[in-house]
Every structure is written in C-alpha cells, then in structure tokens.
Amino acid sequence: MKNLGVRASITLALAMLTGAWALLVPTALAEGNLAAKCSASTVEMSPDDRIAACTAMIQTEPPALQRMWAHFRRADVYLKTGNFERAVADYDQVVKQFPDNVPAHMARAYAHWKLGNLASSRADYEEVIRRQPQNAAGYIGLGGVDVIDGNLDAAVADYTKALAIHSDNLVALVGRSGIYARAGNFDRALADCDRIAHVAPEKGNGDICRGSIHRYKGDIQLALADYGRVLNVDEKRVEAHVGLGLAYLQDGDHERASASLDQAIGLAPKAAHLYLWRAIARVEQNRLTDAIGELSRSVELDPNDVYPKLWREFVRRRNGESGQLADDAKQLDMAKWPAPIVKFYLGDMTLQALRAAADDPNVVKRKGQVCEANFYAAELALANGKKDDAAELLRSSADDCPRSFIEWPAAVAELRAVEAKR
C-alpha cells in the first residue's frame, strides 16, 4: 500500500493554480438571482446550492465566458466533494470552449488522477507544460503520475525540472525526497529533507521528512527525535504523531505506537488510513477484536480502498471469525492489482499463480507487488496456523518491501512476534 505523499503533492499543485484562476473571475454579480450567485466568490453557499446556482447560470445560455466560468465553478465544487466524473465533464466543456485554459487542464488532470485515468491525467499535465513551459506545478503533477506508473527516474526528472524553475518549491522537494527514499537512496533523500528544513524551518516539514528517512534506515532514535522536535513546536501536527506511531511499531513498542496513533486520530478523526495504521498496532497487541473495529471504521470512511478489507479479512480469520471478503470483492475492480491477492484469499488462485501475477516488466511495480503478495500470503498463512510458511514470507517482506509501504513496518513487527513464539 503506497504512501500518500504523491496525492498531497498533486493536491497542493492544483490548489496553487485554481487559486490563481479565481483572481480572473468577474464578481460583479454577487447579490443577483440564483444564476448570478454562481460567480459570486464572496457569497457563502453550500456545495449543493453552488451547484444549483451554476446549473441555473448554464441553463440561461449566457455569453461564452460566463458559461465557461459556470462550468469551471461547478467543476470546482464537484472536485472538492469527490464527484470526479462530473468534474471531468464540466472541465471538458471549459477546455472545449477555451483550449488554452491552463487551470482547467490542471484541475482536470487531478480529477482524472483520482479516477485512476492516468493516461488522461498525464495528457493534461503535458498540455499544461506545453502551453506554460515554466509552470512548476505542471511538472509536479506529471511527477505524481510517473510515481504511480512506477517510472521513478522520470518522476525524479519531473521534480528536478520543477526545482530548476523554483529552487525552493517545497512540494517538489518533498516529492523528490520520497522517491529517493523509495529507491533506497537515503543520502539524497536526506539532502532534500535538509533543503526543506532550510527553506521553511518554521513549518517542521524538514524534520518530518528526516524522521521518515531515519525510520526507513532503521535509525529509530533519530526518527523519534525528529518527530519530537516537531511536536515540541506544534503538538497538533498529525504527521508527527503518525511518524512516532510507525517508529514505535517498527521498534516493537506497541503500547506507545498505539498511543501515538490515538493522538493522530483524535486530531483527524475522518482520516481513513489512520484507522488502518492503528489496527496494525492493535494486532501486535493481540487485540484482534479492537483491530477489526478499527478496520471496519477505515472501510466505512473510504469504501474504495481494498487494503483495509484485506487486513480485516485475515484478522477476522485469525480471530476465529468468518471472512467477508467475498462480499467486499463485489465492489472491487478485479482487473487491477491487488485483485490477485483477493482471488488468492478466496481460494481462486494458488500462491504460485499469485507470485506470477505480481510480476511486471516495470521493476518498481514488480517490487511493490511482490512485497504485497508475500506479506498478505504470510498473513493468510498465520490465520491458518502455518507459522513456518508465514515466517518465510514475512522475512521476504521485511527484507524486500519498499520502506515507504505500510506492509514493511507491519512485516517487521509480525516477523518479530512470530520468531519470538518459535
């Protein structure tokens, strides 16, 4: 399960451009009829009311510029409320009328990215760069697509081009440091972290960046110190509490890991991934029923994420309960990874076939998929009481998983527990 740095990078890049576009919008119609309120940035409206206002404006068939803005403003609401297909449809209308509208290309690229349409997302980011070669945000967005595609060298080049335009761009520095870390180039990753700390020392991003790299290297005490410095300045920094939790988990201190993740969830109670991470700590504490509850909460908050469903399946089985993955699978895209893992859990695929399915000509994708295949096969073996098989698979995961994958610290913790009982 990949980390979230790419999403944050693209989101920030999008915000930079959509914010700039808002400055171009006429706001003279602020207090007129419903249609006029679509354009009124100073009027407080609910998302539904804003959509209704923009729809009304479109239906009045206004001049092309106002119609384009109505589609753009309605798309912005759709984007922020997660209705990405409708957002794309509105951005299509904007681009059709005004193909040189760079903010529409930028926002549509993000919507395509959220829908998993990477080719379309890439095309829009490339169009942004073609029209504005000095647009750093376009390179940042393209870098995010390259990361997901497993083209890490291309992603490094993208972020480096963004930094050539703006040498202190924090988003590009964070993105590049994450790629270096994923590739195991920790010295270069730390160099970017140091640059982040120099550019904006008051934000604490440099320490959070360094904490992650030190954790990946196994330097737990250094990681704890990094995260601690952030919390000494801002005790409500969610990423620092999460970093502490994962560092403690990796170090085998499950009580402190759980307590740190409690703090993170208290600050961000609707962040689905935090419940998955706290569930891992609960599993290592042998609080399986509590872990199942955490995983169900994660699924409730983000029903499209398959990984909490996989965790819930093997934890339920380990707890002597019946699985529910067969029902969960009905809502999954079984043509995409990690569908082979789901099929393996349901008995429709052998371990040998799962390993074959994890293979990929792209080295980065293969490494990640083999990591996940080994880890989830190990957890199923544990649920079935096959500790020797599980230990071998967990050892492979602990040795070979990308350090930025949540499966890696989980494999380290699970392997420690299994070996202690042998």
C-alpha positions as CSV (number, residue, x, y, z in Angstrom):
1,M,0.0,0.0,0.0
2,K,1.7,3.1,-1.2
3,N,2.1,6.2,0.9
4,L,0.1,9.4,0.4
5,G,2.9,11.9,-0.5
6,V,2.0,11.9,-4.2
7,R,-1.6,12.8,-3.5
8,A,-0.6,15.7,-1.3
9,S,1.8,17.0,-3.9
10,I,-0.7,17.0,-6.7
11,T,-3.4,18.5,-4.4
12,L,-1.1,21.3,-3.5
13,A,-0.2,22.0,-7.1
14,L,-3.9,22.0,-8.0
15,A,-4.6,24.5,-5.2
16,M,-1.9,26.8,-6.5
17,L,-3.4,27.0,-9.9
18,T,-7.1,27.1,-9.0
19,G,-6.4,29.8,-6.5
20,A,-4.7,31.9,-9.2
21,W,-7.6,31.4,-11.6
22,A,-10.1,32.7,-9.1
23,L,-8.4,36.1,-9.4
24,L,-9.5,36.3,-13.0
25,V,-13.2,35.7,-12.3
26,P,-15.7,38.6,-12.6
27,T,-17.6,39.0,-9.3
28,A,-19.9,41.9,-10.1
29,L,-23.0,39.6,-10.0
30,A,-22.6,39.0,-6.2
31,E,-26.1,39.5,-5.0
32,G,-28.3,38.9,-8.0
33,N,-30.5,36.0,-8.8
34,L,-29.6,32.3,-8.3
35,A,-27.7,32.1,-11.6
36,A,-25.7,35.2,-10.8
37,K,-24.6,33.7,-7.5
38,C,-22.6,31.1,-9.2
39,S,-19.9,33.7,-10.0
40,A,-20.0,35.4,-6.6
41,S,-17.0,34.2,-4.7
42,T,-17.9,36.4,-1.7
43,V,-21.2,34.7,-1.1
44,E,-21.2,31.8,1.4
45,M,-23.1,28.9,-0.1
46,S,-23.4,25.2,0.5
47,P,-21.9,22.9,-2.2
48,D,-25.4,21.9,-3.3
49,D,-26.6,25.5,-3.6
50,R,-23.5,26.4,-5.5
51,I,-24.1,23.6,-7.9
52,A,-27.7,24.6,-8.3
53,A,-26.6,28.3,-9.0
54,C,-24.1,27.3,-11.6
55,T,-26.5,24.9,-13.2
56,A,-29.1,27.7,-13.4
57,M,-26.5,30.0,-15.0
58,I,-25.6,27.4,-17.6
59,Q,-29.3,26.9,-18.5
60,T,-29.7,30.7,-19.1
61,E,-27.3,30.3,-22.0
62,P,-25.1,33.2,-21.1
63,P,-22.2,34.5,-23.1
64,A,-19.3,32.1,-23.7
65,L,-17.0,33.5,-21.0
66,Q,-19.7,33.4,-18.3
67,R,-20.8,29.9,-19.3
68,M,-17.3,28.7,-19.2
69,W,-16.9,30.1,-15.7
70,A,-20.1,28.4,-14.6
71,H,-18.8,25.1,-15.7
72,F,-15.5,25.8,-14.1
73,R,-17.0,26.8,-10.8
74,R,-19.4,23.8,-10.7
75,A,-16.5,21.5,-11.5
76,D,-14.6,23.0,-8.6
77,V,-17.4,22.0,-6.3
78,Y,-17.6,18.6,-7.8
79,L,-13.9,18.2,-7.3
80,K,-13.9,19.2,-3.7
81,T,-16.9,16.9,-2.9
82,G,-15.3,13.9,-4.6
83,N,-17.6,13.7,-7.6
84,F,-14.7,13.4,-10.0
85,E,-16.6,12.1,-13.1
86,R,-18.9,15.2,-13.1
87,A,-15.9,17.4,-12.5
88,V,-14.2,16.0,-15.6
89,A,-17.4,16.5,-17.6
90,D,-17.5,20.2,-16.7
91,Y,-13.8,20.7,-17.3
92,D,-14.3,19.1,-20.7
93,Q,-16.8,21.9,-21.5
94,V,-14.3,24.5,-20.4
95,V,-11.4,23.1,-22.4
96,K,-13.7,22.6,-25.4
97,Q,-14.6,26.3,-25.5
98,F,-11.2,27.6,-24.3
99,P,-8.4,25.0,-25.0
100,D,-5.8,27.4,-23.7
101,N,-7.3,27.5,-20.2
102,V,-4.4,26.1,-18.2
103,P,-6.1,25.9,-14.8
104,A,-8.9,23.7,-16.3
105,H,-6.3,21.4,-17.7
106,M,-4.6,21.3,-14.4
107,A,-7.7,20.6,-12.4
108,R,-9.0,18.0,-14.9
109,A,-5.6,16.2,-14.7
110,Y,-6.1,15.9,-10.9
111,A,-9.7,14.6,-11.4
112,H,-8.5,12.0,-13.9
113,W,-5.8,11.0,-11.5
114,K,-8.4,10.5,-8.7
115,L,-10.4,8.3,-11.1
116,G,-7.4,6.2,-12.0
117,N,-7.3,7.5,-15.6
118,L,-3.5,8.0,-15.6
119,A,-3.1,8.4,-19.4
120,S,-5.7,11.2,-19.4
121,S,-4.1,12.8,-16.4
122,R,-0.7,12.7,-18.0
123,A,-2.1,14.2,-21.2
124,D,-3.5,17.2,-19.3
125,Y,-0.3,17.8,-17.3
126,E,1.8,17.6,-20.5
127,E,-0.6,20.1,-22.1
128,V,-0.1,22.4,-19.2
129,I,3.7,22.2,-19.7
130,R,3.4,22.6,-23.4
131,R,1.5,25.8,-23.0
132,Q,3.4,27.1,-20.0
133,P,7.0,25.6,-20.0
134,Q,7.8,27.4,-16.8
135,N,4.8,26.0,-14.9
136,A,6.4,24.2,-12.0
137,A,3.0,22.8,-10.8
138,G,2.6,21.0,-14.2
139,Y,5.9,19.2,-13.7
140,I,4.9,18.3,-10.1
141,G,1.6,16.8,-11.3
142,L,3.4,14.9,-14.0
143,G,5.9,13.6,-11.4
144,G,3.0,12.3,-9.4
145,V,1.7,10.4,-12.3
146,D,5.1,8.9,-13.0
147,V,5.4,7.7,-9.4
148,I,2.1,5.9,-9.7
149,D,3.2,4.4,-13.0
150,G,6.4,3.2,-11.4
151,N,8.6,5.4,-13.5
152,L,10.8,6.7,-10.6
153,D,13.6,8.0,-12.8
154,A,11.1,10.0,-14.9
155,A,9.5,11.3,-11.7
156,V,12.9,12.5,-10.3
157,A,13.4,14.3,-13.6
158,D,10.0,15.9,-13.3
159,Y,10.6,17.2,-9.8
160,T,14.1,18.3,-10.8
161,K,12.6,20.4,-13.6
162,A,10.2,22.0,-11.2
163,L,13.1,22.8,-8.9
164,A,15.0,24.4,-11.8
165,I,12.1,26.8,-12.2
166,H,11.6,27.3,-8.5
167,S,14.5,26.1,-6.4
168,D,12.7,26.4,-3.1
169,N,9.5,24.6,-4.2
170,L,8.6,22.5,-1.1
171,V,6.2,20.3,-2.9
172,A,8.9,19.3,-5.4
173,L,11.4,18.8,-2.7
174,V,9.1,16.6,-0.7
175,G,8.1,14.6,-3.7
176,R,11.7,14.0,-4.8
177,S,12.9,13.1,-1.4
178,G,10.1,10.5,-1.2
179,I,11.2,9.0,-4.5
180,Y,14.8,8.8,-3.4
181,A,13.8,7.1,-0.2
182,R,11.6,4.6,-2.1
183,A,14.6,3.8,-4.3
184,G,16.8,3.3,-1.2
185,N,18.9,6.4,-2.0
186,F,18.7,7.7,1.6
187,D,21.6,10.2,1.4
188,R,20.0,12.1,-1.5
189,A,16.6,11.9,0.3
190,L,18.1,13.4,3.5
191,A,19.8,16.1,1.4
192,D,16.3,17.1,0.1
193,C,15.0,17.0,3.7
194,D,17.7,19.4,4.8
195,R,16.8,21.7,2.0
196,I,13.2,21.6,3.1
197,A,14.2,22.5,6.6
198,H,16.3,25.4,5.3
199,V,13.5,26.8,3.1
200,A,10.8,26.7,5.7
201,P,12.2,25.9,9.2
202,E,9.2,27.1,11.0
203,K,6.9,24.5,9.3
204,G,8.6,21.4,10.6
205,N,8.4,19.7,7.3
206,G,12.1,19.1,7.2
207,D,12.1,17.2,10.5
208,I,9.1,15.1,9.4
209,C,10.9,14.3,6.2
210,R,14.1,13.4,8.0
211,G,12.1,11.3,10.5
212,S,10.7,9.2,7.7
213,I,14.1,8.6,6.2
214,H,15.7,7.8,9.5
215,R,12.8,5.3,10.2
216,Y,13.3,3.7,6.8
217,K,17.1,3.3,7.6
218,G,16.2,1.7,10.9
219,D,17.6,4.7,12.9
220,I,14.7,4.7,15.3
221,Q,16.1,7.0,18.0
222,L,17.0,9.6,15.3
223,A,13.5,9.3,13.9
224,L,11.9,9.7,17.3
225,A,14.0,12.9,17.9
226,D,12.9,14.3,14.5
227,Y,9.2,13.8,15.2
228,G,9.6,15.0,18.8
229,R,11.1,18.4,17.6
230,V,8.0,18.9,15.5
231,L,5.7,18.2,18.4
232,N,7.6,20.5,20.7
233,V,6.6,23.3,18.4
234,D,3.2,22.1,17.3
235,E,1.6,19.3,19.4
236,K,-1.3,19.1,17.0
237,R,0.8,18.0,13.9
238,V,-0.8,14.8,12.8
239,E,2.1,13.6,10.6
240,A,4.5,13.8,13.5
241,H,2.1,11.7,15.7
242,V,1.8,9.2,12.9
243,G,5.6,9.1,12.4
244,L,6.1,8.4,16.1
245,G,3.5,5.6,15.9
246,L,5.1,3.9,13.0
247,A,8.6,4.3,14.5
248,Y,7.4,2.7,17.8
249,L,5.7,0.0,15.9
250,Q,8.9,-0.8,14.0
251,D,10.8,-0.8,17.3
252,G,8.4,-3.2,18.9
253,D,6.9,-0.7,21.4
254,H,3.2,-1.4,20.6
255,E,1.8,0.5,23.5
256,R,3.5,3.7,22.5
257,A,2.7,3.1,18.9
258,S,-1.0,2.8,19.8
259,A,-0.9,5.9,22.0
260,S,0.7,8.0,19.2
261,L,-1.9,6.8,16.7
262,D,-4.6,7.6,19.2
263,Q,-3.3,11.2,19.2
264,A,-3.3,11.3,15.4
265,I,-6.9,10.1,15.2
266,G,-8.0,12.5,17.8
267,L,-6.8,15.3,15.6
268,A,-8.0,13.8,12.3
269,P,-10.9,11.5,13.1
270,K,-12.1,11.2,9.5
271,A,-8.7,10.1,8.0
272,A,-9.4,6.5,7.0
273,H,-5.8,5.4,6.7
274,L,-5.1,6.3,10.3
275,Y,-7.5,3.6,11.5
276,L,-5.7,1.0,9.3
277,W,-2.4,2.0,11.0
278,R,-3.9,1.9,14.5
279,A,-5.3,-1.6,13.6
280,I,-1.8,-2.8,12.9
281,A,-0.8,-1.7,16.4
282,R,-3.9,-3.5,17.8
283,V,-2.9,-6.7,16.0
284,E,0.6,-6.6,17.5
285,Q,-1.0,-6.1,20.9
286,N,-3.2,-9.2,20.2
287,R,-6.3,-7.0,20.5
288,L,-7.9,-8.6,17.4
289,T,-11.5,-7.6,18.1
290,D,-10.4,-4.0,18.5
291,A,-8.4,-4.2,15.3
292,I,-11.4,-5.5,13.4
293,G,-13.4,-2.5,14.6
294,E,-10.6,-0.1,13.5
295,L,-10.5,-1.7,10.1
296,S,-14.3,-1.5,9.7
297,R,-14.1,2.2,10.5
298,S,-11.4,2.6,7.8
299,V,-13.6,0.8,5.3
300,E,-16.6,3.0,6.3
301,L,-14.6,6.2,5.7
302,D,-13.0,5.0,2.4
303,P,-15.0,2.1,0.9
304,N,-12.9,2.2,-2.2
305,D,-9.7,1.3,-0.5
306,V,-9.1,-2.5,-0.8
307,Y,-6.3,-2.8,1.7
308,P,-8.3,-2.3,4.9
309,K,-10.6,-5.0,3.6
310,L,-7.7,-7.4,3.1
311,W,-6.5,-6.7,6.6
312,R,-10.0,-7.1,8.0
313,E,-10.2,-10.5,6.3
314,F,-7.1,-12.1,7.7
315,V,-7.7,-10.5,11.2
316,R,-11.2,-11.9,11.3
317,R,-9.9,-15.3,10.3
318,R,-7.1,-15.1,12.9
319,N,-9.8,-14.2,15.5
320,G,-11.8,-17.3,14.6
321,E,-14.5,-15.4,12.7
322,S,-15.8,-16.0,9.2
323,G,-14.4,-13.8,6.5
324,Q,-16.4,-11.2,4.5
325,L,-14.1,-10.6,1.6
326,A,-16.4,-12.5,-0.9
327,D,-19.0,-9.7,-0.3
328,D,-16.3,-7.0,-0.3
329,A,-15.0,-8.2,-3.7
330,K,-18.3,-7.5,-5.4
331,Q,-17.4,-3.8,-5.2
332,L,-13.8,-4.2,-6.3
333,D,-12.2,-3.8,-9.8
334,M,-11.0,-7.4,-10.2
335,A,-9.0,-6.4,-13.3
336,K,-6.5,-4.4,-11.3
337,W,-3.9,-5.1,-8.7
338,P,-4.3,-6.1,-5.9
339,A,-7.2,-8.3,-7.3
340,P,-4.9,-11.3,-7.5
341,I,-4.4,-11.1,-3.7
342,V,-8.2,-11.1,-3.3
343,K,-8.5,-14.1,-5.5
344,F,-5.8,-15.9,-3.5
345,Y,-7.7,-15.2,-0.3
346,L,-10.9,-16.5,-1.8
347,G,-9.2,-19.7,-2.9
348,D,-9.4,-18.9,-6.6
349,M,-5.6,-18.6,-7.1
350,T,-2.6,-20.6,-5.9
351,L,0.4,-19.0,-4.3
352,Q,2.4,-19.8,-7.3
353,A,-0.1,-18.1,-9.5
354,L,-0.2,-15.1,-7.2
355,R,3.5,-14.7,-7.5
356,A,3.3,-14.9,-11.2
357,A,0.6,-12.2,-11.2
358,A,2.8,-10.0,-9.1
359,D,5.5,-10.0,-11.8
360,D,5.7,-6.9,-14.0
361,P,8.2,-5.6,-16.6
362,N,8.4,-2.4,-14.6
363,V,10.9,-3.0,-11.9
364,V,9.3,-0.6,-9.4
365,K,5.8,-2.1,-9.8
366,R,7.2,-5.6,-9.6
367,K,9.0,-4.8,-6.3
368,G,5.8,-3.3,-4.7
369,Q,3.5,-6.1,-5.9
370,V,5.9,-8.9,-4.9
371,C,6.1,-7.2,-1.5
372,E,2.3,-7.2,-1.1
373,A,1.9,-10.7,-2.4
374,N,4.4,-12.1,0.1
375,F,3.0,-10.1,3.0
376,Y,-0.7,-10.9,2.5
377,A,0.2,-14.5,1.8
378,A,2.1,-14.6,5.1
379,E,-0.9,-13.2,7.0
380,L,-3.2,-15.8,5.5
381,A,-0.7,-18.5,6.5
382,L,-0.7,-17.1,10.0
383,A,-4.5,-17.1,10.1
384,N,-4.4,-20.8,9.0
385,G,-1.9,-21.7,11.7
386,K,1.1,-22.2,9.3
387,K,3.7,-20.3,11.2
388,D,6.8,-21.7,9.4
389,D,5.3,-20.7,6.0
390,A,4.4,-17.3,7.4
391,A,7.8,-16.7,8.8
392,E,9.5,-17.3,5.5
393,L,7.1,-15.0,3.7
394,L,7.4,-12.3,6.3
395,R,11.2,-12.5,6.2
396,S,11.0,-11.8,2.4
397,S,8.6,-8.9,3.1
398,A,10.8,-7.4,5.8
399,D,13.9,-7.7,3.5
400,D,12.4,-6.6,0.2
401,C,9.4,-4.4,0.7
402,P,9.8,-0.7,-0.2
403,R,10.3,1.1,3.1
404,S,7.5,3.6,2.3
405,F,4.9,0.8,2.1
406,I,2.8,0.2,5.2
407,E,3.4,-3.5,4.8
408,W,7.1,-3.1,5.6
409,P,6.9,-2.0,9.3
410,A,4.0,-4.4,9.7
411,A,6.1,-7.3,8.3
412,V,9.0,-6.3,10.6
413,A,6.6,-6.3,13.6
414,E,4.8,-9.6,12.6
415,L,8.1,-11.4,12.0
416,R,9.4,-10.4,15.4
417,A,6.3,-11.7,17.0
418,V,6.4,-15.0,15.0
419,E,10.0,-15.7,15.8
420,A,9.5,-15.0,19.5
421,K,7.0,-17.8,19.6
422,R,9.0,-20.4,17.7
